[in-house]
Amino acid sequence: MGTPTSLLRAFRPQVQERLYDFYEELRSADDLFWDRSLRAWVATGHAVVSKAAGDPGLSSVRYPDIEAVSEELRPLARVLSRQMLYSDAPDHSRLRALISRALTPRAVQTLRARIFEAVDRIITHAAPTGRMDIVADLARPLPLTIICDLLDVPQQDRPALAAWSEPVAEAIGNSRLDADRNREASQSMTDMLAYFRELLTSRDTPPAAHTLRALVSAQAENTDQDLDELLANCALLLIAGHETTTHFIGNATLALLRNPEAADQLRSRPELLPAAVEELLRYDAPVQLMLRTARHDLDLAGRTIAEGQTVLLVGGAANRDPAVFPDPHVLDFERPGGRHMSFGHGPHFCLGAALARLEGAIVLEALLTRLPGLRLDGTAPPQWQRSLNFRGLTRLDVAFTPQSTMPTDSSPSGLDHATPVGVCPVAGHHEQQA
């Protein structure tokens, strides 16, 4: 057993491109080690990550002492402390209850036609051009459209919400921002909450039926429910609901383009799409870390974790652990067994997983069947955003055979049975899970 280097090396652009080789180096040296640079334990093995994710001795509270947080980040920290993602039982289950009603697999399935319509519009627009940036043209606008539909956000307000969410997501995924960027994140969250307060309490326009706005507006009238908590969790849903799915779509598309045999297999066997979604999530997860803090001294994988120490659970590394996933660097849509950690594990298992799966399945089917000759355009290598937590592309240029196309009027072949219903393993600090 060697001496692992710091997880901080993952910030380097050259390491981002070979991230999973780097994880293998860490895990081979020690699957749970003390990172002196981060002053935290780092877990990379599947067994220790899955055990720790559900261990009640490890807390998900990110800011136990708000006053200890830097002044420019404190407003954001106060909001995050009210979100289910950064809470423990019993608050966690209470905060989760309302949002979960809008994200059950059955409720998510009602969004199928809307997702298909949005994807169809994007593909139809791009098809004659022969080129697109998967991130800017598809992966970013689609999840934002769907989550804003769920929240009943008017079309004219959506660009502002997208602009506010970016600095907040950056701060959540990166603890090493300078004071100006932390200040920008706090201000963006303040602006977002003010917007949601107006949206949810205004009586000028009634909420659309069966939207989260309708549920939250009704709940907001209950004096037992803290409105600030409702607003904080609506902000979480917006940020988590589109940020991680954006990364999943980009990462999955890149993986298929770099593995053309797997893409061809999926074209010829659409019944593999549910398994393909799971394997692509395992292969390159949109969220890499979960953060926990020891409530008291405890044993984890034979190490003594002292009270107050931080444990970083690297789900992206656990997903490539050969002890659970033989030949882990191979994209295999018929891979038996093994449960990936991309949606987390335990009480904070991702609430939005069913929605992410549905969006991913519809997007991948459309890309593979409606854009012939789909390939990387070769003009520039894919660019990864700089983050320890979020694994996502900032740009992914592709080319394909230009074609005239008309919007389709029915669900594409394979989708009726491609998206699983009733199963819900997308995750986050450091985990975009709830």
Secondary structure by P-SEA (a helix, b strand, c coil): cccccccccccccccccaaaaaaaaaaaaccccccccccbbbbccaaaaaaaaaccccccccccccccccccaaaaaaaaaacccccccaaaaaaaaaaaaaccaaaaaaaaaaaaaaaaaaaaaaccccccccccccccaaaaaaaaaaacccccaaaaaaaaaaaaaaaaacccccaaaaaaaaaaaaaaaaaaaaaaaccccccccccaaaaaaaaaacccccaaaaaaaaaaaaaaacaaaaaaaaaaaaaaaacaaaaaaaaacccaaaaaaaaaaaacccccbbbbbbccccccccccccccbbbbbcaaaaaaccccccccccccccccbbbbcccccccccccaaaaaaaaaaaaaaaaaccccccccccccccccccccccccccbbbbbccbbbbccccccccccccccccccccccccccccc
